[in-house]
Amino acid sequence: MIEPEMAFADLSDDMDCAEAMVKYIIKHVMTTCSEEIKFLNQFVDNGLIDRLNNVLNNDFVRLT
């Protein structure tokens, strides 16, 4: 759960920040731990890399 405390920010700003943080973490892990991600994709969860790339390349859906 990501719920940043930001002064003068509204809910939309919080959601933008949370989305950016999740995408940053995924990108960082895929870059720095690429061998582990490939291993997991091959032996544990086929399709992991595709799902992670899907998160990176698409905007999060916002519900009112």
PDBQT receptor file of N, H, CA, C and O in Angstrom, charges set to zero:
ATOM      1  N   MET A   1       0.850  -1.170   0.000  1.00  0.00    +0.000 N 
ATOM      2  CA  MET A   1       0.000   0.000   0.000  1.00  0.00    +0.000 C 
ATOM      3  C   MET A   1       0.893   1.230   0.000  1.00  0.00    +0.000 C 
ATOM      4  O   MET A   1       1.850   1.321   0.769  1.00  0.00    +0.000 OA
ATOM      5  N   ILE A   2       0.575   2.146  -0.851  1.00  0.00    +0.000 N 
ATOM      6  H   ILE A   2      -0.202   2.072  -1.476  1.00  0.00    +0.000 HD
ATOM      7  CA  ILE A   2       1.338   3.387  -0.930  1.00  0.00    +0.000 C 
ATOM      8  C   ILE A   2       0.374   4.532  -0.652  1.00  0.00    +0.000 C 
ATOM      9  O   ILE A   2      -0.561   4.768  -1.417  1.00  0.00    +0.000 OA
ATOM     10  N   GLU A   3       0.606   5.229   0.432  1.00  0.00    +0.000 N 
ATOM     11  H   GLU A   3       1.365   5.037   1.054  1.00  0.00    +0.000 HD
ATOM     12  CA  GLU A   3      -0.243   6.358   0.776  1.00  0.00    +0.000 C 
ATOM     13  C   GLU A   3       0.663   7.495   1.260  1.00  0.00    +0.000 C 
ATOM     14  O   GLU A   3       0.863   7.674   2.462  1.00  0.00    +0.000 OA
ATOM     15  N   PRO A   4       1.203   8.254   0.312  1.00  0.00    +0.000 N 
ATOM     16  CA  PRO A   4       2.153   9.299   0.689  1.00  0.00    +0.000 C 
ATOM     17  C   PRO A   4       1.469  10.470   1.394  1.00  0.00    +0.000 C 
ATOM     18  O   PRO A   4       0.310  10.790   1.127  1.00  0.00    +0.000 OA
ATOM     19  N   GLU A   5       2.201  11.085   2.279  1.00  0.00    +0.000 N 
ATOM     20  H   GLU A   5       3.142  10.825   2.495  1.00  0.00    +0.000 HD
ATOM     21  CA  GLU A   5       1.736  12.287   2.958  1.00  0.00    +0.000 C 
ATOM     22  C   GLU A   5       2.359  13.471   2.225  1.00  0.00    +0.000 C 
ATOM     23  O   GLU A   5       3.567  13.693   2.317  1.00  0.00    +0.000 OA
ATOM     24  N   MET A   6       1.539  14.236   1.496  1.00  0.00    +0.000 N 
ATOM     25  H   MET A   6       0.558  14.056   1.421  1.00  0.00    +0.000 HD
ATOM     26  CA  MET A   6       2.047  15.364   0.734  1.00  0.00    +0.000 C 
ATOM     27  C   MET A   6       1.219  16.603   1.064  1.00  0.00    +0.000 C 
ATOM     28  O   MET A   6      -0.011  16.568   1.033  1.00  0.00    +0.000 OA
ATOM     29  N   ALA A   7       1.896  17.674   1.373  1.00  0.00    +0.000 N 
ATOM     30  H   ALA A   7       2.895  17.703   1.398  1.00  0.00    +0.000 HD
ATOM     31  CA  ALA A   7       1.210  18.918   1.680  1.00  0.00    +0.000 C 
ATOM     32  C   ALA A   7       0.587  19.504   0.417  1.00  0.00    +0.000 C 
ATOM     33  O   ALA A   7       1.193  19.479  -0.654  1.00  0.00    +0.000 OA
ATOM     34  N   PHE A   8      -0.608  20.021   0.549  1.00  0.00    +0.000 N 
ATOM     35  H   PHE A   8      -1.100  20.041   1.419  1.00  0.00    +0.000 HD
ATOM     36  CA  PHE A   8      -1.318  20.719  -0.525  1.00  0.00    +0.000 C 
ATOM     37  C   PHE A   8      -1.604  19.820  -1.731  1.00  0.00    +0.000 C 
ATOM     38  O   PHE A   8      -1.727  20.309  -2.854  1.00  0.00    +0.000 OA
ATOM     39  N   ALA A   9      -1.709  18.537  -1.504  1.00  0.00    +0.000 N 
ATOM     40  H   ALA A   9      -1.609  18.140  -0.592  1.00  0.00    +0.000 HD
ATOM     41  CA  ALA A   9      -2.012  17.601  -2.583  1.00  0.00    +0.000 C 
ATOM     42  C   ALA A   9      -3.417  17.054  -2.386  1.00  0.00    +0.000 C 
ATOM     43  O   ALA A   9      -3.884  16.881  -1.260  1.00  0.00    +0.000 OA
ATOM     44  N   ASP A  10      -4.071  16.790  -3.493  1.00  0.00    +0.000 N 
ATOM     45  H   ASP A  10      -3.692  16.930  -4.408  1.00  0.00    +0.000 HD
ATOM     46  CA  ASP A  10      -5.396  16.184  -3.398  1.00  0.00    +0.000 C 
ATOM     47  C   ASP A  10      -5.289  14.697  -3.747  1.00  0.00    +0.000 C 
ATOM     48  O   ASP A  10      -4.194  14.185  -3.979  1.00  0.00    +0.000 OA
ATOM     49  N   LEU A  11      -6.426  14.016  -3.782  1.00  0.00    +0.000 N 
ATOM     50  H   LEU A  11      -7.316  14.433  -3.594  1.00  0.00    +0.000 HD
ATOM     51  CA  LEU A  11      -6.433  12.588  -4.027  1.00  0.00    +0.000 C 
ATOM     52  C   LEU A  11      -5.828  12.245  -5.386  1.00  0.00    +0.000 C 
ATOM     53  O   LEU A  11      -5.128  11.242  -5.518  1.00  0.00    +0.000 OA
ATOM     54  N   SER A  12      -6.092  13.064  -6.384  1.00  0.00    +0.000 N 
ATOM     55  H   SER A  12      -6.661  13.879  -6.276  1.00  0.00    +0.000 HD
ATOM     56  CA  SER A  12      -5.538  12.831  -7.711  1.00  0.00    +0.000 C 
ATOM     57  C   SER A  12      -4.012  12.883  -7.676  1.00  0.00    +0.000 C 
ATOM     58  O   SER A  12      -3.350  12.058  -8.307  1.00  0.00    +0.000 OA
ATOM     59  N   ASP A  13      -3.461  13.827  -6.956  1.00  0.00    +0.000 N 
ATOM     60  H   ASP A  13      -3.998  14.497  -6.444  1.00  0.00    +0.000 HD
ATOM     61  CA  ASP A  13      -2.004  13.920  -6.811  1.00  0.00    +0.000 C 
ATOM     62  C   ASP A  13      -1.445  12.682  -6.113  1.00  0.00    +0.000 C 
ATOM     63  O   ASP A  13      -0.397  12.165  -6.501  1.00  0.00    +0.000 OA
ATOM     64  N   ASP A  14      -2.156  12.202  -5.069  1.00  0.00    +0.000 N 
ATOM     65  H   ASP A  14      -3.007  12.622  -4.754  1.00  0.00    +0.000 HD
ATOM     66  CA  ASP A  14      -1.730  10.983  -4.375  1.00  0.00    +0.000 C 
ATOM     67  C   ASP A  14      -1.728   9.785  -5.321  1.00  0.00    +0.000 C 
ATOM     68  O   ASP A  14      -0.801   8.975  -5.302  1.00  0.00    +0.000 OA
ATOM     69  N   MET A  15      -2.771   9.674  -6.150  1.00  0.00    +0.000 N 
ATOM     70  H   MET A  15      -3.524  10.331  -6.165  1.00  0.00    +0.000 HD
ATOM     71  CA  MET A  15      -2.844   8.561  -7.091  1.00  0.00    +0.000 C 
ATOM     72  C   MET A  15      -1.737   8.648  -8.128  1.00  0.00    +0.000 C 
ATOM     73  O   MET A  15      -1.151   7.628  -8.492  1.00  0.00    +0.000 OA
ATOM     74  N   ASP A  16      -1.441   9.849  -8.610  1.00  0.00    +0.000 N 
ATOM     75  H   ASP A  16      -1.916  10.677  -8.315  1.00  0.00    +0.000 HD
ATOM     76  CA  ASP A  16      -0.344  10.033  -9.565  1.00  0.00    +0.000 C 
ATOM     77  C   ASP A  16       0.986   9.604  -8.950  1.00  0.00    +0.000 C 
ATOM     78  O   ASP A  16       1.792   8.930  -9.592  1.00  0.00    +0.000 OA
ATOM     79  N   CYS A  17       1.199   9.999  -7.717  1.00  0.00    +0.000 N 
ATOM     80  H   CYS A  17       0.544  10.546  -7.196  1.00  0.00    +0.000 HD
ATOM     81  CA  CYS A  17       2.438   9.659  -7.020  1.00  0.00    +0.000 C 
ATOM     82  C   CYS A  17       2.544   8.147  -6.801  1.00  0.00    +0.000 C 
ATOM     83  O   CYS A  17       3.608   7.564  -7.009  1.00  0.00    +0.000 OA
ATOM     84  N   ALA A  18       1.459   7.519  -6.386  1.00  0.00    +0.000 N 
ATOM     85  H   ALA A  18       0.595   7.993  -6.217  1.00  0.00    +0.000 HD
ATOM     86  CA  ALA A  18       1.459   6.078  -6.146  1.00  0.00    +0.000 C 
ATOM     87  C   ALA A  18       1.712   5.312  -7.445  1.00  0.00    +0.000 C 
ATOM     88  O   ALA A  18       2.479   4.349  -7.458  1.00  0.00    +0.000 OA
ATOM     89  N   GLU A  19       1.076   5.732  -8.527  1.00  0.00    +0.000 N 
ATOM     90  H   GLU A  19       0.453   6.514  -8.516  1.00  0.00    +0.000 HD
ATOM     91  CA  GLU A  19       1.286   5.079  -9.819  1.00  0.00    +0.000 C 
ATOM     92  C   GLU A  19       2.736   5.211 -10.267  1.00  0.00    +0.000 C 
ATOM     93  O   GLU A  19       3.342   4.240 -10.721  1.00  0.00    +0.000 OA
ATOM     94  N   ALA A  20       3.282   6.392 -10.141  1.00  0.00    +0.000 N 
ATOM     95  H   ALA A  20       2.790   7.180  -9.772  1.00  0.00    +0.000 HD
ATOM     96  CA  ALA A  20       4.678   6.615 -10.534  1.00  0.00    +0.000 C 
ATOM     97  C   ALA A  20       5.625   5.763  -9.691  1.00  0.00    +0.000 C 
ATOM     98  O   ALA A  20       6.610   5.236 -10.208  1.00  0.00    +0.000 OA
ATOM     99  N   MET A  21       5.332   5.626  -8.397  1.00  0.00    +0.000 N 
ATOM    100  H   MET A  21       4.531   6.054  -7.977  1.00  0.00    +0.000 HD
ATOM    101  CA  MET A  21       6.193   4.845  -7.520  1.00  0.00    +0.000 C 
ATOM    102  C   MET A  21       6.143   3.362  -7.874  1.00  0.00    +0.000 C 
ATOM    103  O   MET A  21       7.183   2.705  -7.923  1.00  0.00    +0.000 OA
ATOM    104  N   VAL A  22       4.955   2.828  -8.119  1.00  0.00    +0.000 N 
ATOM    105  H   VAL A  22       4.110   3.362  -8.079  1.00  0.00    +0.000 HD
ATOM    106  CA  VAL A  22       4.835   1.417  -8.495  1.00  0.00    +0.000 C 
ATOM    107  C   VAL A  22       5.582   1.156  -9.793  1.00  0.00    +0.000 C 
ATOM    108  O   VAL A  22       6.302   0.164  -9.907  1.00  0.00    +0.000 OA
ATOM    109  N   LYS A  23       5.415   2.039 -10.771  1.00  0.00    +0.000 N 
ATOM    110  H   LYS A  23       4.830   2.845 -10.678  1.00  0.00    +0.000 HD
ATOM    111  CA  LYS A  23       6.099   1.863 -12.055  1.00  0.00    +0.000 C 
ATOM    112  C   LYS A  23       7.611   1.981 -11.901  1.00  0.00    +0.000 C 
ATOM    113  O   LYS A  23       8.358   1.245 -12.547  1.00  0.00    +0.000 OA
ATOM    114  N   TYR A  24       8.063   2.888 -11.062  1.00  0.00    +0.000 N 
ATOM    115  H   TYR A  24       7.457   3.485 -10.537  1.00  0.00    +0.000 HD
ATOM    116  CA  TYR A  24       9.503   3.031 -10.814  1.00  0.00    +0.000 C 
ATOM    117  C   TYR A  24      10.069   1.752 -10.197  1.00  0.00    +0.000 C 
ATOM    118  O   TYR A  24      11.129   1.277 -10.604  1.00  0.00    +0.000 OA
ATOM    119  N   ILE A  25       9.363   1.202  -9.220  1.00  0.00    +0.000 N 
ATOM    120  H   ILE A  25       8.502   1.588  -8.889  1.00  0.00    +0.000 HD
ATOM    121  CA  ILE A  25       9.839  -0.009  -8.541  1.00  0.00    +0.000 C 
ATOM    122  C   ILE A  25       9.917  -1.174  -9.524  1.00  0.00    +0.000 C 
ATOM    123  O   ILE A  25      10.905  -1.909  -9.538  1.00  0.00    +0.000 OA
ATOM    124  N   ILE A  26       8.880  -1.344 -10.345  1.00  0.00    +0.000 N 
ATOM    125  H   ILE A  26       8.079  -0.746 -10.333  1.00  0.00    +0.000 HD
ATOM    126  CA  ILE A  26       8.889  -2.423 -11.329  1.00  0.00    +0.000 C 
ATOM    127  C   ILE A  26      10.052  -2.251 -12.302  1.00  0.00    +0.000 C 
ATOM    128  O   ILE A  26      10.773  -3.207 -12.587  1.00  0.00    +0.000 OA
ATOM    129  N   LYS A  27      10.234  -1.033 -12.809  1.00  0.00    +0.000 N 
ATOM    130  H   LYS A  27       9.649  -0.256 -12.578  1.00  0.00    +0.000 HD
ATOM    131  CA  LYS A  27      11.320  -0.785 -13.759  1.00  0.00    +0.000 C 
ATOM    132  C   LYS A  27      12.684  -1.039 -13.112  1.00  0.00    +0.000 C 
ATOM    133  O   LYS A  27      13.569  -1.627 -13.735  1.00  0.00    +0.000 OA
ATOM    134  N   HIS A  28      12.849  -0.601 -11.877  1.00  0.00    +0.000 N 
ATOM    135  H   HIS A  28      12.130  -0.123 -11.371  1.00  0.00    +0.000 HD
ATOM    136  CA  HIS A  28      14.118  -0.796 -11.170  1.00  0.00    +0.000 C 
ATOM    137  C   HIS A  28      14.413  -2.286 -10.966  1.00  0.00    +0.000 C 
ATOM    138  O   HIS A  28      15.530  -2.739 -11.214  1.00  0.00    +0.000 OA
ATOM    139  N   VAL A  29      13.416  -3.040 -10.519  1.00  0.00    +0.000 N 
ATOM    140  H   VAL A  29      12.508  -2.672 -10.317  1.00  0.00    +0.000 HD
ATOM    141  CA  VAL A  29      13.608  -4.470 -10.288  1.00  0.00    +0.000 C 
ATOM    142  C   VAL A  29      13.895  -5.190 -11.603  1.00  0.00    +0.000 C 
ATOM    143  O   VAL A  29      14.757  -6.068 -11.652  1.00  0.00    +0.000 OA
ATOM    144  N   MET A  30      13.183  -4.826 -12.667  1.00  0.00    +0.000 N 
ATOM    145  H   MET A  30      12.484  -4.113 -12.628  1.00  0.00    +0.000 HD
ATOM    146  CA  MET A  30      13.415  -5.477 -13.955  1.00  0.00    +0.000 C 
ATOM    147  C   MET A  30      14.800  -5.159 -14.510  1.00  0.00    +0.000 C 
ATOM    148  O   MET A  30      15.366  -5.959 -15.256  1.00  0.00    +0.000 OA
ATOM    149  N   THR A  31      15.345  -4.009 -14.157  1.00  0.00    +0.000 N 
ATOM    150  H   THR A  31      14.886  -3.359 -13.551  1.00  0.00    +0.000 HD
ATOM    151  CA  THR A  31      16.675  -3.625 -14.624  1.00  0.00    +0.000 C 
ATOM    152  C   THR A  31      17.775  -4.252 -13.776  1.00  0.00    +0.000 C 
ATOM    153  O   THR A  31      18.728  -4.819 -14.309  1.00  0.00    +0.000 OA
ATOM    154  N   THR A  32      17.643  -4.151 -12.474  1.00  0.00    +0.000 N 
ATOM    155  H   THR A  32      16.868  -3.691 -12.041  1.00  0.00    +0.000 HD
ATOM    156  CA  THR A  32      18.715  -4.606 -11.591  1.00  0.00    +0.000 C 
ATOM    157  C   THR A  32      18.673  -6.101 -11.295  1.00  0.00    +0.000 C 
ATOM    158  O   THR A  32      19.686  -6.686 -10.910  1.00  0.00    +0.000 OA
ATOM    159  N   CYS A  33      17.529  -6.710 -11.468  1.00  0.00    +0.000 N 
ATOM    160  H   CYS A  33      16.707  -6.234 -11.780  1.00  0.00    +0.000 HD
ATOM    161  CA  CYS A  33      17.387  -8.149 -11.169  1.00  0.00    +0.000 C 
ATOM    162  C   CYS A  33      16.854  -8.897 -12.383  1.00  0.00    +0.000 C 
ATOM    163  O   CYS A  33      16.004  -9.777 -12.251  1.00  0.00    +0.000 OA
ATOM    164  N   SER A  34      17.349  -8.553 -13.553  1.00  0.00    +0.000 N 
ATOM    165  H   SER A  34      18.040  -7.838 -13.661  1.00  0.00    +0.000 HD
ATOM    166  CA  SER A  34      16.790  -9.120 -14.786  1.00  0.00    +0.000 C 
ATOM    167  C   SER A  34      16.947 -10.646 -14.845  1.00  0.00    +0.000 C 
ATOM    168  O   SER A  34      16.055 -11.336 -15.339  1.00  0.00    +0.000 OA
ATOM    169  N   GLU A  35      18.060 -11.173 -14.351  1.00  0.00    +0.000 N 
ATOM    170  H   GLU A  35      18.785 -10.613 -13.950  1.00  0.00    +0.000 HD
ATOM    171  CA  GLU A  35      18.254 -12.633 -14.379  1.00  0.00    +0.000 C 
ATOM    172  C   GLU A  35      17.224 -13.334 -13.494  1.00  0.00    +0.000 C 
ATOM    173  O   GLU A  35      16.688 -14.376 -13.869  1.00  0.00    +0.000 OA
ATOM    174  N   GLU A  36      16.950 -12.765 -12.327  1.00  0.00    +0.000 N 
ATOM    175  H   GLU A  36      17.386 -11.918 -12.022  1.00  0.00    +0.000 HD
ATOM    176  CA  GLU A  36      15.960 -13.357 -11.426  1.00  0.00    +0.000 C 
ATOM    177  C   GLU A  36      14.557 -13.284 -12.029  1.00  0.00    +0.000 C 
ATOM    178  O   GLU A  36      13.775 -14.228 -11.915  1.00  0.00    +0.000 OA
ATOM    179  N   ILE A  37      14.247 -12.165 -12.667  1.00  0.00    +0.000 N 
ATOM    180  H   ILE A  37      14.882 -11.398 -12.760  1.00  0.00    +0.000 HD
ATOM    181  CA  ILE A  37      12.936 -12.014 -13.306  1.00  0.00    +0.000 C 
ATOM    182  C   ILE A  37      12.787 -13.025 -14.438  1.00  0.00    +0.000 C 
ATOM    183  O   ILE A  37      11.727 -13.633 -14.587  1.00  0.00    +0.000 OA
ATOM    184  N   LYS A  38      13.832 -13.211 -15.234  1.00  0.00    +0.000 N 
ATOM    185  H   LYS A  38      14.694 -12.717 -15.113  1.00  0.00    +0.000 HD
ATOM    186  CA  LYS A  38      13.791 -14.204 -16.310  1.00  0.00    +0.000 C 
ATOM    187  C   LYS A  38      13.605 -15.613 -15.752  1.00  0.00    +0.000 C 
ATOM    188  O   LYS A  38      12.847 -16.412 -16.303  1.00  0.00    +0.000 OA
ATOM    189  N   PHE A  39      14.303 -15.912 -14.653  1.00  0.00    +0.000 N 
ATOM    190  H   PHE A  39      14.919 -15.263 -14.206  1.00  0.00    +0.000 HD
ATOM    191  CA  PHE A  39      14.162 -17.220 -14.004  1.00  0.00    +0.000 C 
ATOM    192  C   PHE A  39      12.726 -17.426 -13.536  1.00  0.00    +0.000 C 
ATOM    193  O   PHE A  39      12.119 -18.463 -13.804  1.00  0.00    +0.000 OA
ATOM    194  N   LEU A  40      12.191 -16.435 -12.839  1.00  0.00    +0.000 N 
ATOM    195  H   LEU A  40      12.684 -15.592 -12.622  1.00  0.00    +0.000 HD
ATOM    196  CA  LEU A  40      10.810 -16.549 -12.360  1.00  0.00    +0.000 C 
ATOM    197  C   LEU A  40       9.833 -16.702 -13.513  1.00  0.00    +0.000 C 
ATOM    198  O   LEU A  40       8.885 -17.484 -13.434  1.00  0.00    +0.000 OA
ATOM    199  N   ASN A  41      10.063 -15.958 -14.579  1.00  0.00    +0.000 N 
ATOM    200  H   ASN A  41      10.833 -15.323 -14.643  1.00  0.00    +0.000 HD
ATOM    201  CA  ASN A  41       9.189 -16.034 -15.749  1.00  0.00    +0.000 C 
ATOM    202  C   ASN A  41       9.239 -17.425 -16.384  1.00  0.00    +0.000 C 
ATOM    203  O   ASN A  41       8.223 -17.932 -16.859  1.00  0.00    +0.000 OA
ATOM    204  N   GLN A  42      10.416 -18.033 -16.389  1.00  0.00    +0.000 N 
ATOM    205  H   GLN A  42      11.241 -17.621 -16.003  1.00  0.00    +0.000 HD
ATOM    206  CA  GLN A  42      10.577 -19.330 -17.042  1.00  0.00    +0.000 C 
ATOM    207  C   GLN A  42      10.085 -20.496 -16.185  1.00  0.00    +0.000 C 
ATOM    208  O   GLN A  42       9.452 -21.415 -16.704  1.00  0.00    +0.000 OA
ATOM    209  N   PHE A  43      10.369 -20.470 -14.877  1.00  0.00    +0.000 N 
ATOM    210  H   PHE A  43      10.883 -19.724 -14.456  1.00  0.00    +0.000 HD
ATOM    211  CA  PHE A  43      10.110 -21.636 -14.050  1.00  0.00    +0.000 C 
ATOM    212  C   PHE A  43       8.953 -21.496 -13.063  1.00  0.00    +0.000 C 
ATOM    213  O   PHE A  43       8.415 -22.507 -12.613  1.00  0.00    +0.000 OA
ATOM    214  N   VAL A  44       8.562 -20.290 -12.719  1.00  0.00    +0.000 N 
ATOM    215  H   VAL A  44       8.999 -19.468 -13.085  1.00  0.00    +0.000 HD
ATOM    216  CA  VAL A  44       7.535 -20.113 -11.693  1.00  0.00    +0.000 C 
ATOM    217  C   VAL A  44       6.238 -19.564 -12.264  1.00  0.00    +0.000 C 
ATOM    218  O   VAL A  44       5.164 -20.104 -11.999  1.00  0.00    +0.000 OA
ATOM    219  N   ASP A  45       6.330 -18.496 -13.045  1.00  0.00    +0.000 N 
ATOM    220  H   ASP A  45       7.202 -18.057 -13.261  1.00  0.00    +0.000 HD
ATOM    221  CA  ASP A  45       5.132 -17.799 -13.499  1.00  0.00    +0.000 C 
ATOM    222  C   ASP A  45       5.311 -17.352 -14.942  1.00  0.00    +0.000 C 
ATOM    223  O   ASP A  45       5.740 -16.229 -15.206  1.00  0.00    +0.000 OA
ATOM    224  N   ASN A  46       4.981 -18.231 -15.863  1.00  0.00    +0.000 N 
ATOM    225  H   ASN A  46       4.632 -19.143 -15.648  1.00  0.00    +0.000 HD
ATOM    226  CA  ASN A  46       5.104 -17.895 -17.273  1.00  0.00    +0.000 C 
ATOM    227  C   ASN A  46       4.144 -16.750 -17.595  1.00  0.00    +0.000 C 
ATOM    228  O   ASN A  46       2.942 -16.855 -17.350  1.00  0.00    +0.000 OA
ATOM    229  N   GLY A  47       4.670 -15.676 -18.134  1.00  0.00    +0.000 N 
ATOM    230  H   GLY A  47       5.646 -15.591 -18.333  1.00  0.00    +0.000 HD
ATOM    231  CA  GLY A  47       3.858 -14.505 -18.425  1.00  0.00    +0.000 C 
ATOM    232  C   GLY A  47       4.125 -13.346 -17.481  1.00  0.00    +0.000 C 
ATOM    233  O   GLY A  47       3.530 -12.277 -17.620  1.00  0.00    +0.000 OA
ATOM    234  N   LEU A  48       5.018 -13.552 -16.519  1.00  0.00    +0.000 N 
ATOM    235  H   LEU A  48       5.501 -14.421 -16.405  1.00  0.00    +0.000 HD
ATOM    236  CA  LEU A  48       5.339 -12.497 -15.544  1.00  0.00    +0.000 C 
ATOM    237  C   LEU A  48       5.875 -11.247 -16.227  1.00  0.00    +0.000 C 
ATOM    238  O   LEU A  48       5.426 -10.139 -15.934  1.00  0.00    +0.000 OA
ATOM    239  N   ILE A  49       6.825 -11.416 -17.129  1.00  0.00    +0.000 N 
ATOM    240  H   ILE A  49       7.189 -12.316 -17.367  1.00  0.00    +0.000 HD
ATOM    241  CA  ILE A  49       7.433 -10.265 -17.796  1.00  0.00    +0.000 C 
ATOM    242  C   ILE A  49       6.395  -9.509 -18.614  1.00  0.00    +0.000 C 
ATOM    243  O   ILE A  49       6.402  -8.278 -18.639  1.00  0.00    +0.000 OA
ATOM    244  N   ASP A  50       5.511 -10.227 -19.278  1.00  0.00    +0.000 N 
ATOM    245  H   ASP A  50       5.506 -11.227 -19.258  1.00  0.00    +0.000 HD
ATOM    246  CA  ASP A  50       4.452  -9.567 -20.060  1.00  0.00    +0.000 C 
ATOM    247  C   ASP A  50       3.539  -8.741 -19.160  1.00  0.00    +0.000 C 
ATOM    248  O   ASP A  50       3.170  -7.621 -19.514  1.00  0.00    +0.000 OA
ATOM    249  N   ARG A  51       3.172  -9.283 -18.004  1.00  0.00    +0.000 N 
ATOM    250  H   ARG A  51       3.472 -10.193 -17.717  1.00  0.00    +0.000 HD
ATOM    251  CA  ARG A  51       2.296  -8.539 -17.082  1.00  0.00    +0.000 C 
ATOM    252  C   ARG A  51       3.000  -7.318 -16.504  1.00  0.00    +0.000 C 
ATOM    253  O   ARG A  51       2.391  -6.257 -16.366  1.00  0.00    +0.000 OA
ATOM    254  N   LEU A  52       4.274  -7.462 -16.167  1.00  0.00    +0.000 N 
ATOM    255  H   LEU A  52       4.768  -8.324 -16.279  1.00  0.00    +0.000 HD
ATOM    256  CA  LEU A  52       5.016  -6.319 -15.641  1.00  0.00    +0.000 C 
ATOM    257  C   LEU A  52       5.139  -5.226 -16.696  1.00  0.00    +0.000 C 
ATOM    258  O   LEU A  52       4.984  -4.044 -16.390  1.00  0.00    +0.000 OA
ATOM    259  N   ASN A  53       5.418  -5.616 -17.936  1.00  0.00    +0.000 N 
ATOM    260  H   ASN A  53       5.544  -6.576 -18.186  1.00  0.00    +0.000 HD
ATOM    261  CA  ASN A  53       5.481  -4.630 -19.023  1.00  0.00    +0.000 C 
ATOM    262  C   ASN A  53       4.128  -3.989 -19.277  1.00  0.00    +0.000 C 
ATOM    263  O   ASN A  53       4.060  -2.813 -19.632  1.00  0.00    +0.000 OA
ATOM    264  N   ASN A  54       3.060  -4.736 -19.101  1.00  0.00    +0.000 N 
ATOM    265  H   ASN A  54       3.115  -5.691 -18.813  1.00  0.00    +0.000 HD
ATOM    266  CA  ASN A  54       1.718  -4.189 -19.246  1.00  0.00    +0.000 C 
ATOM    267  C   ASN A  54       1.460  -3.092 -18.211  1.00  0.00    +0.000 C 
ATOM    268  O   ASN A  54       0.873  -2.057 -18.528  1.00  0.00    +0.000 OA
ATOM    269  N   VAL A  55       1.898  -3.325 -16.984  1.00  0.00    +0.000 N 
ATOM    270  H   VAL A  55       2.374  -4.165 -16.727  1.00  0.00    +0.000 HD
ATOM    271  CA  VAL A  55       1.749  -2.308 -15.935  1.00  0.00    +0.000 C 
ATOM    272  C   VAL A  55       2.572  -1.070 -16.286  1.00  0.00    +0.000 C 
ATOM    273  O   VAL A  55       2.107   0.057 -16.113  1.00  0.00    +0.000 OA
ATOM    274  N   LEU A  56       3.780  -1.276 -16.771  1.00  0.00    +0.000 N 
ATOM    275  H   LEU A  56       4.158  -2.192 -16.911  1.00  0.00    +0.000 HD
ATOM    276  CA  LEU A  56       4.655  -0.151 -17.100  1.00  0.00    +0.000 C 
ATOM    277  C   LEU A  56       4.126   0.689 -18.259  1.00  0.00    +0.000 C 
ATOM    278  O   LEU A  56       4.284   1.909 -18.262  1.00  0.00    +0.000 OA
ATOM    279  N   ASN A  57       3.506   0.051 -19.231  1.00  0.00    +0.000 N 
ATOM    280  H   ASN A  57       3.378  -0.941 -19.228  1.00  0.00    +0.000 HD
ATOM    281  CA  ASN A  57       3.137   0.732 -20.469  1.00  0.00    +0.000 C 
ATOM    282  C   ASN A  57       1.711   1.255 -20.513  1.00  0.00    +0.000 C 
ATOM    283  O   ASN A  57       1.305   1.842 -21.516  1.00  0.00    +0.000 OA
ATOM    284  N   ASN A  58       0.948   1.057 -19.459  1.00  0.00    +0.000 N 
ATOM    285  H   ASN A  58       1.278   0.580 -18.644  1.00  0.00    +0.000 HD
ATOM    286  CA  ASN A  58      -0.438   1.511 -19.447  1.00  0.00    +0.000 C 
ATOM    287  C   ASN A  58      -0.712   2.349 -18.200  1.00  0.00    +0.000 C 
ATOM    288  O   ASN A  58      -0.108   2.152 -17.146  1.00  0.00    +0.000 OA
ATOM    289  N   ASP A  59      -1.634   3.278 -18.356  1.00  0.00    +0.000 N 
ATOM    290  H   ASP A  59      -2.125   3.437 -19.212  1.00  0.00    +0.000 HD
ATOM    291  CA  ASP A  59      -2.047   4.087 -17.209  1.00  0.00    +0.000 C 
ATOM    292  C   ASP A  59      -2.966   3.266 -16.308  1.00  0.00    +0.000 C 
ATOM    293  O   ASP A  59      -3.702   2.398 -16.778  1.00  0.00    +0.000 OA
ATOM    294  N   PHE A  60      -2.914   3.550 -15.030  1.00  0.00    +0.000 N 
ATOM    295  H   PHE A  60      -2.317   4.256 -14.649  1.00  0.00    +0.000 HD
ATOM    296  CA  PHE A  60      -3.796   2.887 -14.087  1.00  0.00    +0.000 C 
ATOM    297  C   PHE A  60      -5.221   3.408 -14.269  1.00  0.00    +0.000 C 
ATOM    298  O   PHE A  60      -5.424   4.578 -14.594  1.00  0.00    +0.000 OA
ATOM    299  N   VAL A  61      -6.188   2.548 -14.061  1.00  0.00    +0.000 N 
ATOM    300  H   VAL A  61      -6.023   1.598 -13.798  1.00  0.00    +0.000 HD
ATOM    301  CA  VAL A  61      -7.590   2.950 -14.146  1.00  0.00    +0.000 C 
ATOM    302  C   VAL A  61      -7.949   3.672 -12.858  1.00  0.00    +0.000 C 
ATOM    303  O   VAL A  61      -7.594   3.217 -11.771  1.00  0.00    +0.000 OA
ATOM    304  N   ARG A  62      -8.637   4.772 -12.971  1.00  0.00    +0.000 N 
ATOM    305  H   ARG A  62      -8.925   5.141 -13.854  1.00  0.00    +0.000 HD
ATOM    306  CA  ARG A  62      -9.058   5.553 -11.804  1.00  0.00    +0.000 C 
ATOM    307  C   ARG A  62     -10.564   5.418 -11.616  1.00  0.00    +0.000 C 
ATOM    308  O   ARG A  62     -11.334   5.713 -12.530  1.00  0.00    +0.000 OA
ATOM    309  N   LEU A  63     -10.974   4.986 -10.465  1.00  0.00    +0.000 N 
ATOM    310  H   LEU A  63     -10.348   4.746  -9.723  1.00  0.00    +0.000 HD
ATOM    311  CA  LEU A  63     -12.398   4.854 -10.154  1.00  0.00    +0.000 C 
ATOM    312  C   LEU A  63     -12.844   6.036  -9.316  1.00  0.00    +0.000 C 
ATOM    313  O   LEU A  63     -12.129   6.483  -8.419  1.00  0.00    +0.000 OA
ATOM    314  N   THR A  64     -14.024   6.533  -9.614  1.00  0.00    +0.000 N 
ATOM    315  H   THR A  64     -14.605   6.169 -10.342  1.00  0.00    +0.000 HD
ATOM    316  CA  THR A  64     -14.549   7.667  -8.833  1.00  0.00    +0.000 C 
ATOM    317  C   THR A  64     -15.235   7.152  -7.585  1.00  0.00    +0.000 C 
ATOM    318  O   THR A  64     -15.745   7.942  -6.790  1.00  0.00    +0.000 OA
TER     319      THR A  64
